[in-house]
Amino acid sequence: MAKICLCLTGKTIARDLEVLDKYRKYVDVAELRVDFLDPDERFLIRRFPELAGLPVILTIRRHMDGGNFVGGEGARIGLFSKGLAFAEADRRHNFAYVDLEEDIKVPSLEEAARTFRTRIIRSYHNLQGIDADMAGKLRSLLHVGDEIAKVAVMPQTFEDVRALYQAARSTADVEKILLCMGHMGANTRILAEYLGSHFSYTAALGEEDFPAGAPGQISPRDLVKLYRFRSLTPQTKLYGIVGWPLKVSSSPEFFNTVFDSERTDAVYVPFPSDSIGSFMNLAEEINLQGVSVTVPYKETVIPYLNSKTAEVESLGACNTLITVPQGWSGANTDARGFSDSLLDFIGKKDFKGKRITIIGAGGAAKAVAAEIFRLRGKALVLNRTQLRARELASPYRFASAALDDRGAEMMNGYNDIIVQTTSAGMDPDLEGDPLDLYSFKGTEVVMDLIYKPERTRFLSRAEAAGCRVLNGRDMLIRQAKYQYSCFFRREYPTRIVSQ
């Protein structure tokens, strides 16, 4: 079973031990990153395994490999020697592992490690991308058969992430650590067991003066509590969410909480992808059972569907993928999630008599417009590109305009409710406000489909004017419950989990 390794990056041994104690119940192994220690502290590393009280990896990562060590190679070899010297018969007092890069060939170090059963991790780091033959690279690392091969790469595209999964499958016979660094590769850390990785490296995120050991590391608490890492097996069913940049999503928390409550052997994982095509190929290769689709792929995913619901057919937008014998079936749960949430908020059964402005003309806006029409409302669609606004509005005989002075003026006839559907205001565009030309009167009901941050600049401005405001959190939960029903073909278990 894959183990959770906490990277210790404090400036002092005492600080490393303090943080280790805080996270001890979540981890199996600690990595002492000597390259982060203050120079004087590096002389104290020999006693660290005994003080730590669990298996420890000795690592002194060079700057060229993404670490902090900038001294000469002779000094680094000397530090390795100090860490492995005076080994004791009680193995718990020695380093359990030592990380040596592929180009380090120091027979005395390797002999000292093997004599006292310290396992060698033979590592390779590529901070610029991935190698053409990842599987071959992994196999070439092993100098001796008892070593553990480690490859950590920084993907430049999601196709690089897919290549890592392919390399994992073709090296099932190799004892290895295989991961993608950075935001795009977080799923490889969660699915370490699926990949056959020996460790998943984690970071004490949020600790003062305690940086992550590498880009993309996850908190050990999140691995255990959110992603249920210890219960994952190669047979665990995989679900996920795809989008770009996908830096914010509460869907993993929702679904993994349900899975845990139901004792379902499944996990829900984020897949930030810059290409819907590359993701769909990976989804098929790793047998994803269901996928939530978010911006910007709700429309571009449709050509990959083998079948689709009537809602997807009419809307031209899909936010839910379900695996079926013929391939992928697409559904849309945004529409019901939106109308359920907004109608509950305003205390109405429909939108009859309401004149509503829709900001945006993407996949989410299509669901919003369809529901307003179905529930007897009238709407104005505003979008940066007037043509797209007109295309969305036309089937429903809604008004349309560009996001300009004229559009803002037209809103005066459609401002009972304002619904913001674009990504403006979402990280990293926190200052974005798609409607800065409009001055709120305080009588409008204003809904922003964004839920993180809780108050976008747009929503804060409306609230300050006295408007009743609603963010997208409630809609998210409602549409996720409908997605659950799509994935499992049964009702959401309200009595088990209350969200």
ChimeraX attribute file (.defattr): number of C-alpha atoms within 10 A of each C-alpha:
attribute: neighborCount
match mode: 1-to-1
recipient: residues
	/A:1	16
	/A:2	20
	/A:3	17
	/A:4	23
	/A:5	22
	/A:6	31
	/A:7	27
	/A:8	27
	/A:9	25
	/A:10	25
	/A:11	20
	/A:12	20
	/A:13	22
	/A:14	13
	/A:15	16
	/A:16	22
	/A:17	18
	/A:18	14
	/A:19	17
	/A:20	21
	/A:21	12
	/A:22	10
	/A:23	15
	/A:24	19
	/A:25	11
	/A:26	20
	/A:27	20
	/A:28	15
	/A:29	24
	/A:30	26
	/A:31	25
	/A:32	27
	/A:33	23
	/A:34	29
	/A:35	23
	/A:36	22
	/A:37	23
	/A:38	13
	/A:39	12
	/A:40	9
	/A:41	14
	/A:42	19
	/A:43	14
	/A:44	13
	/A:45	20
	/A:46	22
	/A:47	14
	/A:48	21
	/A:49	22
	/A:50	16
	/A:51	13
	/A:52	21
	/A:53	16
	/A:54	17
	/A:55	20
	/A:56	26
	/A:57	24
	/A:58	29
	/A:59	22
	/A:60	24
	/A:61	21
	/A:62	17
	/A:63	12
	/A:64	12
	/A:65	15
	/A:66	14
	/A:67	17
	/A:68	18
	/A:69	20
	/A:70	13
	/A:71	11
	/A:72	9
	/A:73	12
	/A:74	9
	/A:75	12
	/A:76	18
	/A:77	16
	/A:78	11
	/A:79	21
	/A:80	21
	/A:81	16
	/A:82	15
	/A:83	24
	/A:84	23
	/A:85	14
	/A:86	12
	/A:87	18
	/A:88	11
	/A:89	9
	/A:90	9
	/A:91	15
	/A:92	16
	/A:93	20
	/A:94	27
	/A:95	28
	/A:96	23
	/A:97	23
	/A:98	24
	/A:99	21
	/A:100	23
	/A:101	21
	/A:102	17
	/A:103	10
	/A:104	13
	/A:105	11
	/A:106	10
	/A:107	9
	/A:108	10
	/A:109	20
	/A:110	17
	/A:111	12
	/A:112	16
	/A:113	22
	/A:114	14
	/A:115	11
	/A:116	18
	/A:117	15
	/A:118	22
	/A:119	19
	/A:120	25
	/A:121	25
	/A:122	24
	/A:123	24
	/A:124	21
	/A:125	19
	/A:126	17
	/A:127	17
	/A:128	10
	/A:129	17
	/A:130	22
	/A:131	14
	/A:132	10
	/A:133	11
	/A:134	22
	/A:135	20
	/A:136	13
	/A:137	17
	/A:138	24
	/A:139	16
	/A:140	11
	/A:141	20
	/A:142	21
	/A:143	14
	/A:144	9
	/A:145	9
	/A:146	12
	/A:147	19
	/A:148	23
	/A:149	28
	/A:150	27
	/A:151	21
	/A:152	20
	/A:153	23
	/A:154	22
	/A:155	24
	/A:156	15
	/A:157	15
	/A:158	21
	/A:159	17
	/A:160	22
	/A:161	29
	/A:162	20
	/A:163	18
	/A:164	26
	/A:165	20
	/A:166	17
	/A:167	19
	/A:168	23
	/A:169	14
	/A:170	12
	/A:171	17
	/A:172	13
	/A:173	10
	/A:174	18
	/A:175	20
	/A:176	25
	/A:177	24
	/A:178	28
	/A:179	29
	/A:180	29
	/A:181	24
	/A:182	16
	/A:183	20
	/A:184	26
	/A:185	26
	/A:186	21
	/A:187	21
	/A:188	23
	/A:189	25
	/A:190	26
	/A:191	24
	/A:192	26
	/A:193	23
	/A:194	21
	/A:195	24
	/A:196	22
	/A:197	25
	/A:198	20
	/A:199	22
	/A:200	26
	/A:201	27
	/A:202	26
	/A:203	24
	/A:204	23
	/A:205	14
	/A:206	10
	/A:207	11
	/A:208	8
	/A:209	10
	/A:210	19
	/A:211	17
	/A:212	22
	/A:213	22
	/A:214	16
	/A:215	17
	/A:216	21
	/A:217	24
	/A:218	22
	/A:219	20
	/A:220	26
	/A:221	20
	/A:222	15
	/A:223	20
	/A:224	17
	/A:225	16
	/A:226	20
	/A:227	25
	/A:228	20
	/A:229	25
	/A:230	15
	/A:231	14
	/A:232	21
	/A:233	17
	/A:234	13
	/A:235	10
	/A:236	15
	/A:237	17
	/A:238	21
	/A:239	24
	/A:240	21
	/A:241	22
	/A:242	26
	/A:243	23
	/A:244	18
	/A:245	17
	/A:246	19
	/A:247	14
	/A:248	16
	/A:249	15
	/A:250	13
	/A:251	18
	/A:252	18
	/A:253	15
	/A:254	18
	/A:255	24
	/A:256	21
	/A:257	21
	/A:258	22
	/A:259	17
	/A:260	18
	/A:261	12
	/A:262	12
	/A:263	9
	/A:264	12
	/A:265	15
	/A:266	22
	/A:267	25
	/A:268	28
	/A:269	24
	/A:270	24
	/A:271	25
	/A:272	21
	/A:273	24
	/A:274	20
	/A:275	17
	/A:276	21
	/A:277	16
	/A:278	16
	/A:279	20
	/A:280	17
	/A:281	14
	/A:282	19
	/A:283	21
	/A:284	13
	/A:285	12
	/A:286	15
	/A:287	13
	/A:288	18
	/A:289	20
	/A:290	26
	/A:291	26
	/A:292	24
	/A:293	23
	/A:294	20
	/A:295	18
	/A:296	20
	/A:297	21
	/A:298	23
	/A:299	20
	/A:300	16
	/A:301	20
	/A:302	22
	/A:303	9
	/A:304	16
	/A:305	17
	/A:306	14
	/A:307	19
	/A:308	18
	/A:309	13
	/A:310	12
	/A:311	18
	/A:312	21
	/A:313	15
	/A:314	11
	/A:315	21
	/A:316	18
	/A:317	26
	/A:318	30
	/A:319	27
	/A:320	29
	/A:321	30
	/A:322	22
	/A:323	19
	/A:324	12
	/A:325	7
	/A:326	9
	/A:327	13
	/A:328	22
	/A:329	21
	/A:330	27
	/A:331	25
	/A:332	30
	/A:333	25
	/A:334	28
	/A:335	22
	/A:336	17
	/A:337	24
	/A:338	24
	/A:339	23
	/A:340	19
	/A:341	22
	/A:342	24
	/A:343	14
	/A:344	11
	/A:345	15
	/A:346	13
	/A:347	9
	/A:348	11
	/A:349	12
	/A:350	20
	/A:351	21
	/A:352	14
	/A:353	10
	/A:354	16
	/A:355	20
	/A:356	26
	/A:357	29
	/A:358	28
	/A:359	23
	/A:360	26
	/A:361	26
	/A:362	23
	/A:363	24
	/A:364	26
	/A:365	25
	/A:366	22
	/A:367	27
	/A:368	24
	/A:369	28
	/A:370	21
	/A:371	21
	/A:372	23
	/A:373	18
	/A:374	14
	/A:375	15
	/A:376	14
	/A:377	18
	/A:378	20
	/A:379	27
	/A:380	25
	/A:381	30
	/A:382	30
	/A:383	23
	/A:384	15
	/A:385	13
	/A:386	18
	/A:387	14
	/A:388	19
	/A:389	26
	/A:390	21
	/A:391	13
	/A:392	25
	/A:393	23
	/A:394	13
	/A:395	11
	/A:396	15
	/A:397	13
	/A:398	19
	/A:399	18
	/A:400	24
	/A:401	23
	/A:402	20
	/A:403	22
	/A:404	17
	/A:405	12
	/A:406	11
	/A:407	21
	/A:408	20
	/A:409	12
	/A:410	17
	/A:411	22
	/A:412	14
	/A:413	13
	/A:414	21
	/A:415	22
	/A:416	17
	/A:417	22
	/A:418	21
	/A:419	24
	/A:420	26
	/A:421	23
	/A:422	22
	/A:423	20
	/A:424	21
	/A:425	22
	/A:426	21
	/A:427	16
	/A:428	12
	/A:429	11
	/A:430	16
	/A:431	13
	/A:432	16
	/A:433	19
	/A:434	21
	/A:435	17
	/A:436	14
	/A:437	14
	/A:438	15
	/A:439	11
	/A:440	19
	/A:441	12
	/A:442	14
	/A:443	14
	/A:444	20
	/A:445	21
	/A:446	25
	/A:447	24
	/A:448	24
	/A:449	20
	/A:450	24
	/A:451	20
	/A:452	18
	/A:453	14
	/A:454	15
	/A:455	21
	/A:456	23
	/A:457	19
	/A:458	21
	/A:459	23
	/A:460	14
	/A:461	16
	/A:462	23
	/A:463	19
	/A:464	12
	/A:465	15
	/A:466	15
	/A:467	19
	/A:468	18
	/A:469	19
	/A:470	23
	/A:471	23
	/A:472	22
	/A:473	16
	/A:474	19
	/A:475	24
	/A:476	22
	/A:477	18
	/A:478	19
	/A:479	22
	/A:480	22
	/A:481	21
	/A:482	21
	/A:483	27
	/A:484	19
	/A:485	15
	/A:486	21
	/A:487	18
	/A:488	12
	/A:489	10
	/A:490	10
	/A:491	12
	/A:492	18
	/A:493	14
	/A:494	10
	/A:495	6
	/A:496	10
	/A:497	14
	/A:498	9
	/A:499	11
